Amino acid sequence: MTQFFEYVKMAFQNIKANKGRSLLTMLGIIIGISSVIMIISIGNGVKGSIDKDLNDFMGGQLWVYIDSAKQKENMLEFTLEDFEAIKEKIPHVKTVTPEYYMYGSARGTKLNDIDATIKSGTAGYEFVSPEPIIKGTYYTDAEVESCEPVCILNESGAKQLFGTTENVIGMPVSATIYGRSVELRVKGIRKDSSSALLNSLTGANSRISIEAPYTIMSNIGFYVEGFDGFYIISDSPQYSQDIYKATVSLLEARYNVRGQSCFLLQDLGKEADSITGVLDYITIFVVFVAAISLLVGGIGVMNIMLVSVTERTREIGIRKALGAKTDAIMTQFLSEAAIITLVGGIIGILLGIGGATGVCGILNALGAFENCTPKVTIATVVIATLFSSGVGLFFGIYPAKKAAKLNPIEALRHE
């Protein structure tokens, strides 16, 4: 063991004596390791941010709908009584609401028409979005039942319609839906999402959002008596499957269609998991591409070590003449190669973590993500460190063998 540390000491001395060349030798390893660490860290951070955004938005949400073929065959439609039965009889159900998406335009005091998405449901629609109501209140079931022309605006929508979010409660909004006009009254303001991803998914970047009771459709000549789908908002995503099974059982009993698979489920929480799963594959592919630079770095280490063997031929001859064994010479050169790549790996890890922190900070500042934090695990650091040393050992074998096999007499003659 003492002899091994002596070899390591000699390796450090040789690296110190050739600082410039050693740094250039490490460069490929530094670039490779830092790239891998940075990509993994950013990938984990982005995945964590997206996962949080999607689970906040879709976690615990189930969309239950009727199979289109079975709908025609059995003349099925959901009713408000179905929703009440689900809320009363199935545990862990927070609320149930249908959803109607309509596209049109809206006008406020600024007197210009702005593209709008009108999302309508029952009072339970308040919980479909994770963002809170920051001014006013949400519409009630009583207002839904009485067809009250009230609405909830998002922050940016209020600013576009009125130029401000202050003192807009009770203000009129003229909405045009499918070419027909309806006068609404602002009852609440919902906070804008700070997530660029959610804004993109919900269309908030291109249209203002208006939430209103589904019964306002009667004010423009459309009367809704039944529904072909609805949201179930659960207390927690962990109850989703139990709630779905209980819901299907309840509905099949109510409509006497047991065993016909009329009712289907879209678990929005699982949709979020699928999206983040795709990110894992993308990260693995990009890491593989970045790791190619480690191969290039390893070849660079081998080339420099071969040059070192040639330059130190006489030194090797003297050591062998004084009794140094072949294994000792080989161990010395392998130690140098491993230490060069190990030091390069450590520098690469530090640069990778620093780079990932900087990139995530920029992404947060630009609003691409709400809270992207680079995540580096101990396992990643350990694997990167061992891998960089392994590269040195692998690519150092040939130069080390060449040095160990030198004939001492010929080596002493070398100038």
Residue pairs with C-beta under 8 A, 6 or more apart in sequence:
3 328
4 331
4 335
7 328
7 331
7 332
7 335
8 335
8 339
10 332
10 335
11 332
11 335
11 336
11 339
12 339
14 308
14 336
15 22
15 336
15 339
15 340
15 343
18 308
21 304
22 340
24 300
24 304
25 300
25 301
25 304
25 340
25 344
26 297
26 340
26 341
26 343
26 344
26 347
27 297
27 300
27 344
28 293
28 294
28 296
28 297
28 298
28 299
28 300
28 301
28 344
29 294
29 297
29 298
29 301
29 340
29 341
29 344
29 345
29 348
29 388
29 391
29 392
30 297
30 344
30 345
30 347
30 348
30 351
31 293
31 297
31 348
32 290
32 291
32 292
32 293
32 294
32 296
32 297
32 348
33 294
33 344
33 345
33 347
33 348
33 349
33 352
33 384
33 387
33 388
34 347
34 348
34 349
34 351
34 352
34 355
35 290
35 293
35 352
36 287
36 290
36 291
36 294
36 352
36 384
37 348
37 349
37 351
37 352
37 353
37 356
37 376
37 380
37 381
37 384
38 351
38 352
38 353
38 355
38 356
38 359
39 283
39 286
39 287
39 290
40 283
40 287
40 376
40 380
41 352
41 353
41 356
41 360
41 374
41 375
41 376
41 380
42 356
42 359
42 360
42 372
42 374
43 279
43 280
43 282
43 283
43 286
43 287
44 283
44 374
44 375
44 376
44 377
45 356
45 360
45 372
45 373
45 374
45 375
46 279
46 360
46 363
46 369
46 372
47 276
47 279
47 280
47 283
48 372
48 373
48 375
49 369
49 370
49 371
49 372
49 373
50 197
50 275
50 276
50 279
50 369
51 272
51 276
52 370
52 371
53 195
53 197
53 198
53 369
53 370
54 197
54 198
54 271
54 272
54 275
54 276
55 237
55 269
55 272
56 130
57 129
57 130
57 193
57 198
57 201
57 272
58 268
58 269
58 271
58 272
59 237
59 268
59 269
59 272
60 94
60 233
60 234
60 235
60 236
60 237
60 239
60 240
60 269
61 128
61 231
61 232
61 233
61 234
61 268
61 269
62 231
62 232
62 234
62 240
62 243
62 244
62 247
62 265
62 266
62 267
62 268
63 229
63 230
63 231
63 265
63 266
63 268
64 229
64 230
64 231
64 232
64 244
64 247
64 248
64 251
64 263
64 264
64 265
65 228
65 229
65 230
65 263
65 264
65 266
66 76
66 77
66 78
66 228
66 229
66 262
66 263
66 264
67 261
67 262
67 263
67 264
70 76
70 257
70 260
70 261
70 262
71 77
71 228
71 262
74 255
74 257
74 260
74 262
76 255
76 257
76 262
77 225
77 226
77 227
77 228
78 98
78 226
78 227
78 228
78 229
78 230
78 251
79 225
79 226
79 227
80 122
82 230
82 251
82 254
83 96
83 97
83 98
83 122
83 124
83 230
85 250
85 254
86 93
86 96
86 232
86 247
86 250
87 93
87 95
87 96
89 246
89 250
90 243
90 246
90 247
90 250
91 239
92 234
92 235
92 236
92 239
92 242
92 243
93 232
93 233
93 234
93 235
93 243
94 127
94 233
94 234
94 235
95 124
95 126
95 127
95 232
95 233
96 122
96 124
96 230
96 231
96 232
96 233
97 121
97 122
97 123
97 124
97 125
97 127
97 128
97 230
97 231
97 233
98 121
98 122
98 214
98 227
98 229
98 230
98 231
99 119
99 120
99 121
99 125
99 128
99 229
99 230
99 231
100 119
100 120
100 121
100 214
100 217
100 224
101 117
101 118
101 119
102 117
102 118
102 119
102 120
102 177
102 178
102 217
103 115
103 116
103 117
103 118
103 177
103 207
104 116
104 118
104 175
104 176
104 177
104 178
105 113
105 114
105 115
105 116
105 175
105 176
106 113
106 114
106 116
106 157
106 161
106 173
106 174
106 175
106 176
106 208
106 210
107 113
107 114
107 161
107 173
107 174
107 175
108 160
108 161
108 162
108 171
108 172
108 173
108 174
109 161
109 162
109 163
109 171
110 160
110 161
110 162
110 163
113 176
114 157
114 160
114 161
114 207
114 208
115 206
115 207
115 208
116 157
116 175
116 207
116 208
116 209
116 210
117 203
117 207
117 208
117 209
117 210
118 175
118 177
118 210
118 211
118 212
119 125
119 209
119 210
119 211
119 212
120 211
120 212
120 213
120 214
120 216
120 217
121 128
121 211
121 213
121 214
121 231
122 141
122 144
122 213
122 214
123 138
123 139
123 140
123 141
123 143
123 144
123 213
124 231
124 233
125 211
125 231
126 133
126 138
127 233
128 231
128 233
129 190
129 193
130 193
131 154
131 190
131 191
131 192
131 193
132 190
132 191
133 152
133 188
133 189
133 190
133 191
134 155
134 189
134 190
134 191
135 165
135 168
135 169
135 188
135 189
136 152
136 169
136 186
136 187
136 188
136 189
137 187
137 188
138 152
138 187
138 188
139 148
139 150
139 151
139 152
139 187
139 188
139 212
139 213
143 150
143 213
144 213
144 214
144 215
145 215
146 215
147 213
147 215
147 216
147 218
147 219
148 213
149 182
149 183
149 184
149 185
149 212
149 216
149 219
150 184
150 185
150 186
150 187
150 212
150 213
151 173
151 175
151 184
151 185
151 186
151 187
151 210
151 211
151 212
152 186
152 187
152 188
152 189
152 190
152 210
152 211
152 212
153 161
153 168
153 173
153 186
153 188
153 189
153 190
153 208
153 209
153 210
154 189
154 190
154 191
154 192
154 204
154 208
154 209
155 165
155 189
155 190
155 191
155 192
156 192
156 204
156 208
157 208
157 209
157 210
158 164
158 165
158 168
158 186
158 189
159 165
160 208
161 168
161 173
161 208
162 168
162 171
165 189
168 186
168 189
169 186
169 187
169 188
169 189
170 185
170 186
170 187
171 185
171 186
172 183
172 184
172 185
172 186
173 183
173 184
173 185
173 186
173 210
174 181
174 182
174 183
174 184
175 181
175 182
175 183
175 184
175 210
176 182
177 217
177 220
178 220
178 222
180 220
180 221
181 220
182 216
182 219
182 220
184 210
184 212
184 216
190 209
190 211
192 199
192 204
193 199
193 202
193 204
194 367
194 370
195 369
195 370
196 205
196 367
196 368
196 369
197 369
198 204
199 205
202 209
214 224
215 224
217 223
217 224
218 224
232 243
232 244
232 247
234 240
234 243
237 269
240 267
240 269
241 267
244 265
244 267
247 263
248 263
248 265
251 262
251 263
252 258
252 259
252 260
252 262
252 263
255 262
294 387
294 388
294 391
297 341
297 344
297 391
298 341
298 391
298 392
298 394
298 395
299 395
301 337
301 340
301 341
301 391
301 392
301 395
301 396
302 337
302 395
302 396
302 398
302 399
305 333
305 336
305 337
305 395
305 396
305 399
305 400
306 398
306 399
306 402
308 333
308 336
308 399
309 316
309 333
309 399
309 402
309 403
309 406
312 403
313 406
313 411
313 414
314 411
314 412
314 414
314 415
316 329
316 403
316 406
316 408
316 411
317 406
317 408
317 409
317 410
317 411
317 412
317 413
317 414
318 411
318 412
319 328
319 329
320 329
320 406
320 408
320 411
321 408
321 412
326 404
326 405
327 404
329 400
329 403
329 404
329 406
330 400
330 401
330 403
330 404
331 400
332 400
332 403
333 396
333 399
333 400
333 403
333 404
334 392
334 393
334 396
334 397
334 400
336 396
337 392
337 393
337 395
337 396
337 399
337 400
338 389
338 392
338 393
338 396
339 392
340 392
341 388
341 389
341 391
341 392
342 385
342 388
342 389
342 392
344 388
345 384
345 385
345 387
345 388
345 389
346 385
346 388
348 384
348 388
349 381
349 384
349 385
352 376
353 374
353 376
356 374
356 376
357 374
359 374
360 369
360 372
360 373
360 374
363 369
363 372
364 370
364 371
364 372
